[in-house]
Amino acid sequence: MTIGMNPPPQPLLDRPSQFRQCLRQRLRLAREIAALRARFATAVHDYERVLRTLQLLAPTVGLSEPDVVHPTDPEWGPAALLTYADGYFLKGEQDRIDRLLHLMP
């Protein structure tokens, strides 16, 4: 075989076997999606709890409650975190945390 050539095709499964295999894959992926959603919901719940705690503790360390801002509008709910939880979100969180650490006495 030379570089750049495709390997020889493998024999195709008969259609019913192929269909059953796709059904098994679909079920496996549905389980993975459900597990990811559950882990995401748990992480968002913990994230919201930590934000509320930070806002309550801010005045005790010389910061104002508004200094500890939510990265999205809290009324948007968890869906906003899913939508905006990307590299910009992480960078923004790192910047906010650095700023808060510098503001602390």
N, C-alpha and C positions, 0 to 999 in steps of 0.2 A: 504494500500500500504506500502511496506517495503522500506527502504532506498536502493538505488541502482537499483531499478526496474524502467523501463521506464513507463511513463504514458500511458494509453490506447490510441491507435491511433484514431485520429479524422477522421470522415467520409471524404473521398476524394470528391472534387468537380467533377462534370462531366467534361470530357475532354475539350469541347469548353469553358466552364467557366474558367477552369484552364488556358487555352491558352490565353484568353482575360485578365485574371489577370496578367499573365506573360508579356503581351504586355504593360499593364499599368505600371508595375514595370520597364520595360525596358525604357519607355518614361520618367518616373520620374527620373531614374538614369542618363539617357542621359542629362536631364536638369541640374541635380546636377553637372555632369562632366563639362558641358559647363559653369556653374556659377563658379566652382572652377578654371577653366582655365582662365576665365576673371579676377577673383580676383588675381590669380597668376601673370598674365600679368601686372596688375596694380601695384602690390607689386614690381615686378622686375623693372618696369619703375621708380617707386619712389626710389628704392634702388640704381639704376644706377645714378639717379639725385643727390642723397645725396652723393654718392662716388665722382662724378665730383665736387660738391661743396666743399667737404672736401679737394680734391686735389688742388683746387684753393685757399682755405683759409689757407692751411698748411703753406706756406711761411710767412704769416702774423702773425703766432703765434710761429715762430721759428722752424718749422719743414720743412723738404724737401718734395717735392711732392712725391718722391718714398717711403717715410715713410708710406704714405696712399696707400697701395697696394690693388688691386682688388683681391678677394679671389680665382678667377679662371682667366684664360686667357680671357680678355675682348672680344677677337675676336671669342671666342666660343659662345658668345651670351647667351640669357636667358636659353636655353636648358641646359647649364652647371650648372646654378644655380638650376634648377629642379633636375638634376642628383646628384648634390653634396649637396643639401639643406637637410642635415640630422643632427644628433647629432654632428658629427665631424665639420660640417660647423658652427653650432652655437657656439661650444666650440672655434673654431678657431677665429671666429669673436669677441667673448668675450676676448680672449687672445690679439688679435690685438688692440682692443679698450683700454684695460688696459695698454698695452705697450705705446700706443700713449698718454694716459693721464699722464703716468709717464715721458714721454719725453718732455711734454709741460713745458714751464718756469713757 
